[in-house]
Amino acid sequence: QVQLVESGGGLVQPGGSLKLSCTASGHAFTTSPMGWFRQAPGKERVFVAVVGLSPDSTYYASSVRERFTISRDNAKNTVYLQMNSLKPEDTAIYYCAQDEGARFTLSTLAGDYDYWGKGTQVTVSS
């Protein structure tokens, strides 16, 4: 059974930075694209970023492109989300997810992901 545990959330001022981590236990991490999604209060969960099997294989939502960077360390079974130039509208619960066995497909659809963490709260406020 795969378990995903996020960490690194918190309160940050506008313009600040945070780095989220998600560590996976179980199997298939190295053959699974890993994604980050977020859900703001009263809104649907939306795609943020995804990293494929290669570190160069990434895709971002337009709202975070140029500000966020997704990366992975297969030796540590961990995926990261470096968030810079944070804005109040980035406030949300951030979830990581594993698309088991997808290998070369980078999906932006939450329904394609098989496993989810419980989320970590990010609040951007002065």
C-alpha positions as a Markdown table, in Angstrom:
| # | Residue | x | y | z |
|---|---|---|---|---|
| 1 | Gln | 0.0 | 0.0 | 0.0 |
| 2 | Val | 1.3 | 3.4 | -1.0 |
| 3 | Gln | 1.4 | 6.2 | 1.6 |
| 4 | Leu | 2.2 | 9.8 | 0.8 |
| 5 | Val | 3.1 | 12.3 | 3.5 |
| 6 | Glu | 3.4 | 16.0 | 2.8 |
| 7 | Ser | 5.3 | 18.5 | 4.9 |
| 8 | Gly | 6.7 | 22.0 | 4.7 |
| 9 | Gly | 3.5 | 24.1 | 4.7 |
| 10 | Gly | 3.0 | 27.1 | 6.9 |
| 11 | Leu | 2.3 | 30.8 | 7.0 |
| 12 | Val | 4.3 | 33.1 | 4.8 |
| 13 | Gln | 4.1 | 36.7 | 3.7 |
| 14 | Pro | 3.4 | 37.7 | 0.2 |
| 15 | Gly | 6.5 | 37.5 | -1.9 |
| 16 | Gly | 8.0 | 34.8 | 0.3 |
| 17 | Ser | 9.0 | 31.2 | -0.3 |
| 18 | Leu | 8.2 | 27.8 | 0.9 |
| 19 | Lys | 9.4 | 24.3 | 0.0 |
| 20 | Leu | 7.0 | 21.4 | 0.3 |
| 21 | Ser | 8.1 | 17.8 | 0.5 |
| 22 | Cys | 6.2 | 14.6 | -0.1 |
| 23 | Thr | 7.7 | 11.3 | 0.9 |
| 24 | Ala | 6.3 | 8.1 | -0.5 |
| 25 | Ser | 6.3 | 4.6 | 1.1 |
| 26 | Gly | 5.4 | 1.5 | -0.8 |
| 27 | His | 6.1 | 0.6 | -4.4 |
| 28 | Ala | 6.4 | 2.0 | -7.8 |
| 29 | Phe | 7.6 | 5.5 | -6.9 |
| 30 | Thr | 10.5 | 5.4 | -9.4 |
| 31 | Thr | 8.1 | 4.4 | -12.3 |
| 32 | Ser | 5.3 | 6.9 | -11.4 |
| 33 | Pro | 4.8 | 10.5 | -12.3 |
| 34 | Met | 4.2 | 12.6 | -9.2 |
| 35 | Gly | 1.9 | 15.6 | -9.1 |
| 36 | Trp | 1.0 | 18.4 | -6.8 |
| 37 | Phe | -2.6 | 19.7 | -6.6 |
| 38 | Arg | -4.2 | 22.4 | -4.3 |
| 39 | Gln | -7.6 | 23.1 | -3.0 |
| 40 | Ala | -8.6 | 26.6 | -1.7 |
| 41 | Pro | -11.6 | 27.0 | 0.7 |
| 42 | Gly | -14.9 | 26.5 | -1.2 |
| 43 | Lys | -13.1 | 25.6 | -4.5 |
| 44 | Glu | -12.3 | 22.4 | -6.3 |
| 45 | Arg | -9.0 | 20.7 | -6.2 |
| 46 | Val | -6.8 | 21.9 | -9.1 |
| 47 | Phe | -3.6 | 20.9 | -10.8 |
| 48 | Val | -0.4 | 22.7 | -9.9 |
| 49 | Ala | 2.6 | 20.7 | -11.3 |
| 50 | Val | 3.7 | 17.3 | -12.3 |
| 51 | Val | 7.1 | 15.6 | -12.7 |
| 52 | Gly | 7.7 | 12.6 | -14.9 |
| 53 | Leu | 10.3 | 9.9 | -14.6 |
| 54 | Ser | 13.0 | 12.2 | -15.9 |
| 55 | Pro | 13.8 | 15.3 | -13.8 |
| 56 | Asp | 13.5 | 17.4 | -17.0 |
| 57 | Ser | 10.0 | 16.2 | -17.6 |
| 58 | Thr | 7.8 | 18.7 | -15.9 |
| 59 | Tyr | 4.6 | 20.6 | -16.5 |
| 60 | Tyr | 3.0 | 23.5 | -14.6 |
| 61 | Ala | -0.3 | 25.2 | -14.3 |
| 62 | Ser | -0.1 | 28.6 | -16.0 |
| 63 | Ser | -0.9 | 30.3 | -12.6 |
| 64 | Val | 2.4 | 29.0 | -11.1 |
| 65 | Arg | 4.7 | 28.7 | -14.0 |
| 66 | Glu | 7.9 | 30.7 | -13.5 |
| 67 | Arg | 7.3 | 30.8 | -9.7 |
| 68 | Phe | 7.1 | 27.2 | -8.7 |
| 69 | Thr | 9.5 | 24.3 | -9.3 |
| 70 | Ile | 8.7 | 20.6 | -9.0 |
| 71 | Ser | 11.5 | 18.1 | -8.5 |
| 72 | Arg | 12.1 | 14.6 | -7.3 |
| 73 | Asp | 14.7 | 12.5 | -5.6 |
| 74 | Asn | 14.2 | 8.8 | -6.3 |
| 75 | Ala | 16.9 | 7.8 | -3.8 |
| 76 | Lys | 14.7 | 9.3 | -1.1 |
| 77 | Asn | 11.3 | 8.5 | -2.6 |
| 78 | Thr | 10.5 | 12.2 | -2.3 |
| 79 | Val | 9.0 | 14.9 | -4.5 |
| 80 | Tyr | 9.4 | 18.6 | -3.8 |
| 81 | Leu | 7.6 | 21.8 | -4.7 |
| 82 | Gln | 9.7 | 24.9 | -4.4 |
| 83 | Met | 7.3 | 27.9 | -4.2 |
| 84 | Asn | 8.7 | 31.4 | -4.8 |
| 85 | Ser | 7.0 | 34.8 | -5.1 |
| 86 | Leu | 4.0 | 33.6 | -3.2 |
| 87 | Lys | 0.7 | 35.4 | -3.5 |
| 88 | Pro | -2.4 | 35.4 | -1.3 |
| 89 | Glu | -4.2 | 33.5 | -4.0 |
| 90 | Asp | -1.7 | 30.6 | -3.5 |
| 91 | Thr | -3.4 | 30.0 | -0.2 |
| 92 | Ala | -4.7 | 26.4 | -0.2 |
| 93 | Ile | -4.2 | 22.9 | 1.1 |
| 94 | Tyr | -1.5 | 21.3 | -1.1 |
| 95 | Tyr | -1.7 | 17.6 | -1.9 |
| 96 | Cys | 0.8 | 15.4 | -3.6 |
| 97 | Ala | -0.3 | 12.4 | -5.7 |
| 98 | Gln | 1.1 | 9.4 | -7.4 |
| 99 | Asp | 0.1 | 8.3 | -10.9 |
| 100 | Glu | 1.1 | 4.7 | -10.5 |
| 101 | Gly | 2.5 | 3.0 | -13.5 |
| 102 | Ala | 1.7 | 5.9 | -15.9 |
| 103 | Arg | 5.4 | 6.1 | -16.8 |
| 104 | Phe | 5.6 | 8.6 | -19.7 |
| 105 | Thr | 2.3 | 10.4 | -19.3 |
| 106 | Leu | 2.1 | 13.7 | -17.4 |
| 107 | Ser | -1.6 | 14.1 | -16.4 |
| 108 | Thr | -3.2 | 17.2 | -15.1 |
| 109 | Leu | -6.4 | 15.4 | -14.1 |
| 110 | Ala | -6.9 | 14.5 | -10.5 |
| 111 | Gly | -8.9 | 11.4 | -11.5 |
| 112 | Asp | -5.8 | 9.9 | -13.1 |
| 113 | Tyr | -3.9 | 9.7 | -9.8 |
| 114 | Asp | -4.1 | 6.6 | -7.7 |
| 115 | Tyr | -2.7 | 7.7 | -4.4 |
| 116 | Trp | -3.0 | 10.9 | -2.4 |
| 117 | Gly | -1.5 | 12.4 | 0.7 |
| 118 | Lys | -3.5 | 14.1 | 3.4 |
| 119 | Gly | -2.3 | 17.6 | 2.4 |
| 120 | Thr | -0.4 | 20.4 | 4.0 |
| 121 | Gln | -1.8 | 23.9 | 4.5 |
| 122 | Val | -0.1 | 26.9 | 2.9 |
| 123 | Thr | -1.3 | 30.3 | 3.9 |
| 124 | Val | 0.0 | 33.5 | 2.2 |
| 125 | Ser | -0.9 | 36.5 | 4.2 |
| 126 | Ser | 0.6 | 39.7 | 5.7 |
